Each structure stands twice: as structure tokens, then as C-alpha cells.
Amino acid sequence: MSSLGLGHYIDVALKTAKLDTDRLIGLHDALNAERMGNLPKGRKTTLSLSPEARSNAEQLLELLEAADFARKGKDVMSALVLNLLRALEREGPLPKPELPPLI
């Protein structure tokens, strides 16, 4: 059985993100308050994203840049993924898929 990797979660978080500047900045501010201003440094990573997620990521960065908030893109992405993970956790465990018979 395979498991989901970081790229899967980032892809879904970006595809479902509401691309609203105030909301995105609010997500950053909430994460910053939760972590008492101690947000860790980011690290570079290479991930495969769906075309929709890639497009949303570009739009998200454009919105942040227009709001003079571009340097906080990593923190906003982190907040999006964290919110997704928390929502999934509230939903409970995923049901196990029913596998077809081998013969």
C-alpha cells in the first residue's frame, strides 16, 4: 500500500486554497501568532504539482507580491498545508480501500 507524500498534501492545499489576499495574509498572521513569531526557515524542495495547483501557486504569489507580502509566501503555503492537515484530522481516519480479488 502506498502512502501520501508532502507533494500530495501541498497539491491539494493549493488546489483548494481560496485565493483572497486578506484571507491568505490572515492565515499567515494566525500561524505567526500560534508559533509566537517563531516560524522556521524554509527549505528548497522540488515537487510535482498538478497544473491547477501550479496555477494557483503562481496566482497566490502574485497576490502576495501585490500586497507587498511576497517574502511571506513560504509561511502562507505552510499555513495552507497545516489547515488542510488539521481538517483531515478532524474528519478522522480514511477508510481502507476494498481491494479487488486477485483471482
C-alpha positions as CSV (number, residue, x, y, z in Angstrom):
1,M,0.0,0.0,0.0
2,S,1.4,3.4,-0.9
3,S,1.3,6.5,1.3
4,L,0.8,10.1,0.5
5,G,3.9,12.4,0.4
6,L,4.4,16.0,1.1
7,G,3.8,16.9,-2.5
8,H,0.3,15.3,-2.4
9,Y,-0.7,17.5,0.5
10,I,0.7,20.6,-1.0
11,D,-1.1,19.9,-4.3
12,V,-4.4,19.5,-2.6
13,A,-3.8,22.6,-0.3
14,L,-3.1,24.7,-3.3
15,K,-6.0,23.4,-5.4
16,T,-8.4,24.1,-2.6
17,A,-6.9,27.4,-1.5
18,K,-9.2,30.5,-1.6
19,L,-7.2,33.0,-3.5
20,D,-8.1,36.0,-1.5
21,T,-5.4,38.4,-0.3
22,D,-6.9,39.2,3.0
23,R,-7.6,35.5,3.8
24,L,-4.0,34.5,2.8
25,I,-2.5,37.2,5.0
26,G,-4.8,36.2,7.8
27,L,-3.6,32.6,7.5
28,H,-0.1,33.8,7.8
29,D,-0.9,36.1,10.8
30,A,-2.7,33.2,12.6
31,L,0.2,30.8,12.1
32,N,2.6,33.5,13.2
33,A,0.6,34.1,16.4
34,E,0.2,30.4,17.1
35,R,4.0,30.0,16.8
36,M,4.6,33.2,18.7
37,G,6.6,34.7,15.8
38,N,8.9,31.7,15.7
39,L,8.4,30.4,12.1
40,P,11.1,28.1,11.0
41,K,13.3,28.7,8.0
42,G,12.1,27.1,4.8
43,R,13.9,24.7,2.7
44,K,14.0,24.2,-1.0
45,T,12.2,21.3,-2.5
46,T,11.2,20.1,-5.9
47,L,7.7,18.7,-6.1
48,S,5.5,17.7,-9.0
49,L,2.3,19.6,-8.8
50,S,-0.9,19.3,-10.9
51,P,-1.4,22.1,-13.5
52,E,-4.2,23.5,-11.3
53,A,-2.1,23.6,-8.2
54,R,0.8,25.2,-10.1
55,S,-1.5,27.9,-11.5
56,N,-2.9,28.6,-8.0
57,A,0.6,28.8,-6.6
58,E,1.5,31.4,-9.2
59,Q,-1.7,33.4,-8.5
60,L,-1.1,33.1,-4.8
61,L,2.4,34.5,-5.1
62,E,1.2,37.3,-7.4
63,L,-1.5,38.3,-4.9
64,L,1.1,38.3,-2.1
65,E,3.5,40.4,-4.1
66,A,0.8,42.9,-5.0
67,A,0.1,43.3,-1.2
68,D,3.9,43.7,-0.5
69,F,3.8,40.4,1.3
70,A,5.8,38.3,-1.2
71,R,8.6,37.4,1.3
72,K,6.0,35.5,3.4
73,G,5.0,33.1,0.6
74,K,6.6,30.1,2.3
75,D,4.7,30.9,5.5
76,V,1.4,31.2,3.7
77,M,2.0,27.9,1.9
78,S,2.8,26.3,5.3
79,A,-0.4,27.7,6.8
80,L,-2.5,26.3,3.9
81,V,-1.0,22.8,4.3
82,L,-1.4,22.9,8.1
83,N,-5.0,23.9,7.8
84,L,-5.6,21.1,5.3
85,L,-3.9,18.5,7.7
86,R,-6.0,19.8,10.6
87,A,-9.2,19.5,8.6
88,L,-8.3,15.9,7.5
89,E,-7.5,15.0,11.1
90,R,-11.0,16.3,12.2
91,E,-12.6,14.1,9.6
92,G,-11.0,11.0,11.1
93,P,-9.1,8.1,9.5
94,L,-9.6,7.4,5.9
95,P,-11.5,4.2,5.1
96,K,-9.3,1.4,3.8
97,P,-10.0,0.8,0.2
98,E,-11.6,-2.5,-0.8
99,L,-9.1,-4.4,-2.9
100,P,-10.3,-6.5,-5.8
101,P,-9.8,-10.3,-5.6
102,L,-6.5,-11.5,-7.1
103,I,-8.1,-14.4,-8.9
